[in-house]
Amino acid sequence: MIERHVLDWDGAYANGVNIAGSDRWPSAWSGPAKAYREARAAEGRARLDVRYGNGARNALDLFLPAIAPKGLVVFIHGGYWMAFDKGTWSHLAEGAVASGYAVAMPSYTLCPEIRIGGIVAEIGAAIEKAATMVEGPIVLTGHSAGGHLASCMVTATTPLSPAVARRVRHVVSISGLHDLRALMRAEMNATLRIDEAEALAHSPALLRPMDGARVTCWVGGSERAEFLRQNALLANIWTGLGATTCAVVEPDRHHFSIVDGLADPAHPLTRRLLAE
């Protein structure tokens, strides 16, 4: 029998201090992202800073394959709803783009300027906009807080219109945060301002999945125990509520390196993302 009781909720969700060489990031992402974005723009295969709302950060980048797109992938960035933007992750579009898909990457308003419920609505608007630009099935993915936001799109309370929701084929939540109640105990909640009502309204693990939801929960084997727990949690609960789910623990990946597979069309993460 293994008993587990979390005493330090800040440490439970602290990634950088628990990853050797963590000072490499975010430059390890932002440099390749800038190079990728510039290369696709030079080829005429990038639509940058497409507006989807009135907020200063309500814009997305769209990367296009060399052929007619097979469908649309939307990648939603993490940063605990408080950091980063679309420009940090552009290179992660390559796996799907090389496989024939268009990839949209939105920015969104960050806490404390907005509450998490407001970000959920913004991401819904971003997906609606991208869906007007690319036909075919839609695949959603996101990292950490982005995994939470991607999962929120296929709950019974989704902000997506019925027409767009019906196009969503698959969601891959990468190191996703699916129960917000745990974060209420961390210092970051001074910025996030999650209360019980918001946690209940916007935690995917506490909501019913929409009919036909198909979700993969993907996490690194070297991540903090809380991310492993949150990963298993959603897959477990939603299986019992009728969704098609899969939980994957990728060996030897930590919270920062877990997204790297998206840049490679042959990586199991990309293959799983695009699986029909």
Long-range contacts (C-beta under 8 A, 24 or more apart in sequence): 4-225, 6-182, 6-226, 9-182, 9-183, 9-185, 9-186, 10-186, 10-187, 10-188, 12-182, 12-186, 12-224, 12-225, 12-226, 13-80, 13-182, 13-183, 13-186, 13-188, 13-224, 13-226, 14-224, 15-223, 15-224, 15-254, 15-255, 15-256, 18-224, 19-254, 19-255, 19-256, 22-256, 25-256, 26-84, 26-88, 28-256, 29-88, 29-89, 29-91, 30-87, 30-88, 32-90, 32-91, 32-263, 33-87, 33-88, 33-89, 33-90, 33-91, 33-92, 34-87, 34-90, 35-91, 36-90, 36-91, 36-93, 36-94, 37-61, 37-87, 37-90, 40-64, 40-90, 40-97, 45-97, 47-133, 50-129, 50-130, 50-133, 51-129, 52-106, 52-122, 52-125, 52-126, 52-128, 52-129, 52-130, 53-122, 53-125, 53-126, 55-108, 55-109, 55-122, 56-109, 57-85, 57-107, 57-108, 57-109, 57-110, 58-106, 58-107, 58-108, 58-109, 58-122, 58-125, 58-126, 59-86, 59-106, 59-107, 60-86, 60-104, 60-105, 60-106, 60-107, 60-126, 60-129, 60-130, 61-86, 61-87, 61-90, 61-104, 61-105, 62-102, 62-103, 62-104, 62-105, 62-130, 62-133, 62-134, 63-90, 63-93, 63-97, 63-102, 63-103, 63-104, 63-105, 64-97, 64-102, 65-97, 65-98, 65-99, 65-100, 65-101, 65-102, 67-100, 69-100, 69-101, 69-102, 69-134, 69-135, 69-136, 70-99, 70-100, 70-101, 70-136, 70-137, 71-101, 71-102, 71-134, 71-135, 71-136, 71-137, 71-138, 71-139, 71-169, 72-101, 72-102, 72-103, 72-104, 72-130, 72-131, 72-133, 72-134, 72-136, 72-137, 72-138, 72-139, 73-101, 73-102, 73-103, 73-104, 73-138, 73-139, 73-140, 73-141, 73-273, 73-274, 74-103, 74-104, 74-105, 74-106, 74-126, 74-127, 74-130, 74-138, 74-139, 74-140, 74-141, 74-150, 75-103, 75-104, 75-105, 75-141, 75-142, 75-143, 75-146, 75-262, 76-105, 76-106, 76-108, 76-123, 76-140, 76-141, 76-142, 76-143, 76-146, 76-147, 76-149, 76-150, 77-105, 77-107, 77-142, 77-143, 77-145, 77-146, 78-142, 78-143, 78-144, 78-145, 78-146, 78-147, 78-175, 79-110, 79-144, 79-145, 80-144, 80-145, 80-188, 80-192, 81-110, 81-111, 81-116, 81-119, 81-145, 81-192, 82-110, 82-111, 82-112, 82-188, 82-191, 82-192, 83-110, 89-143, 89-259, 91-263, 92-259, 92-260, 92-262, 92-263, 93-262, 94-262, 94-263, 94-264, 94-265, 95-261, 95-262, 95-263, 95-264, 95-265, 95-267, 95-269, 95-270, 95-273, 96-139, 96-262, 96-265, 96-270, 96-273, 96-274, 98-265, 99-265, 99-270, 99-274, 101-139, 101-274, 102-133, 102-134, 104-130, 104-133, 104-134, 106-130, 108-149, 111-191, 111-192, 111-193, 112-191, 112-192, 112-193, 115-193, 115-198, 116-180, 116-192, 116-194, 116-198, 116-202, 117-198, 117-201, 117-202, 119-149, 120-149, 120-152, 120-159, 120-202, 121-159, 123-149, 123-150, 123-152, 123-153, 123-159, 124-153, 124-158, 124-159, 124-160, 125-159, 127-153, 127-160, 127-164, 128-160, 128-161, 128-164, 131-164, 131-167, 136-167, 137-167, 137-168, 137-169, 138-164, 138-167, 138-168, 138-169, 139-168, 139-169, 139-170, 139-171, 139-172, 139-273, 139-274, 140-168, 140-170, 140-171, 140-172, 141-171, 141-172, 141-173, 141-174, 141-262, 141-273, 142-173, 142-174, 142-176, 143-174, 143-175, 143-258, 143-259, 144-174, 144-175, 144-176, 144-177, 144-255, 145-177, 146-174, 146-176, 147-173, 147-174, 147-175, 147-176, 147-177, 147-178, 147-217, 148-173, 148-176, 148-177, 148-178, 148-180, 148-204, 150-176, 151-176, 151-178, 151-204, 151-215, 151-234, 152-202, 152-204, 152-207, 154-209, 154-210, 154-213, 154-215, 154-243, 155-204, 155-207, 155-208, 155-209, 155-210, 156-207, 156-208, 156-209, 156-210, 157-201, 157-207, 158-210, 165-210, 169-214, 169-276, 170-214, 170-215, 170-216, 170-273, 170-275, 171-213, 171-214, 171-215, 171-216, 172-215, 172-216, 172-218, 172-269, 172-272, 172-273, 173-215, 173-216, 173-217, 173-218, 173-231, 173-234, 174-218, 174-219, 174-258, 174-259, 174-269, 175-218, 175-219, 175-220, 175-223, 175-227, 175-231, 175-255, 175-258, 176-204, 176-217, 176-230, 176-231, 176-234, 177-227, 177-230, 178-203, 178-204, 178-205, 178-217, 178-230, 178-231, 178-233, 178-234, 179-203, 179-205, 179-206, 179-230, 179-233, 182-226, 182-230, 204-234, 204-238, 205-230, 205-233, 205-234, 205-237, 205-238, 208-241, 209-238, 209-241, 209-242, 209-243, 211-242, 213-238, 213-242, 213-243, 213-244, 214-243, 214-244, 214-245, 215-243, 215-244, 215-245, 215-246, 216-245, 216-246, 216-247, 216-248, 216-272, 216-273, 217-245, 217-246, 217-247, 217-248, 218-247, 218-248, 218-250, 218-258, 218-269, 218-272, 219-247, 219-248, 219-249, 219-250, 219-258, 220-249, 220-250, 220-252, 220-253, 220-254, 220-255, 220-257, 220-258, 221-249, 221-250, 221-251, 221-252, 221-253, 222-252, 222-253, 222-254, 223-253, 223-254, 223-255, 223-258, 224-255, 227-255, 246-272, 248-272
